[in-house]
Amino acid sequence: MNENKIKLRKVGIFSQQLVHPVTELLQEWFVPHGIEITS
């Protein structure tokens, strides 16, 4: 149980600090070309 909680916490950190900013960068590239990204 403890290992699973630690993994979930790591995933949460990555999703907040990396995935979201990367999604914003992808939107800056794709949205002007008429492509929408839904998270």
N, C-alpha and C positions, 0 to 999 in steps of 0.2 A: 504493500500500500504506500509506504513512504517513497519508494523509488518512482512509483507512478505519479505521485504528487509532485516530486522534484521535476520529472520530465514535463508535466503539464505547466509548471511554473516557467521552465526554460522556454517552452513553446510560446507561452504568453509574452515573455520578454522579447522573443524574436518577432512575434507577430506585431507587437506594438512599435518596436524601434526600427525594424527592417522592412517587414512586409508592407506596412502602411505607407511609409515614405516611398518605397519602390513603386507602389500602386499609383501614387501621385505623380511620380516621374513618368510612368507609362502613360498616364492620362494626358500629360503635357505633350507626349509624342503622338499618341493615337487620336485623341479627340479632335485636333485640328484637321485630321484626315477623314473625319466622319465616322470614326470607330469609337464606340462607347465601351467602357470597362465597368462591369458591375462586380462589386466585391461581396 
